[in-house]
Amino acid sequence: MTDFTIKTPAPKSTAKAGAKRAKAAVDKAVETVTEKAHVAAEFVGEKAEIGKTWTAEKAQVAHQQAEEHPIALAVGTFVAGLVFGFLLARNFDR
């Protein structure tokens, strides 16, 4: 069953006031989004610098460990490859 309603046009003064309120709301939304984007960009920049420092330190430690224990690295990599290969083969077998 379809519901038919008769819509009457809004008076011009109400339409203009609604348009002004809508424009003000859009301007406020744009201002808020711009502000949030700026804060997010600063946050990401700070975290990227921290991450870069942390990653460089961890990479240096891992490199030193690999130089000190090359057999352990080779065996560990081989075992990880076997496990990964087994999981892939099991999934492709279905």
Secondary structure, DSSP 8 states (H G I E B T S, - for coil): -----------HHHHHHHHHHHHHHHHHHHHHHHHHHHHHHHHHHHHHHHHHHHHHHHHHHHHHHHHH-HHHHHHHHHHHHHHHHHHHHHHHT-
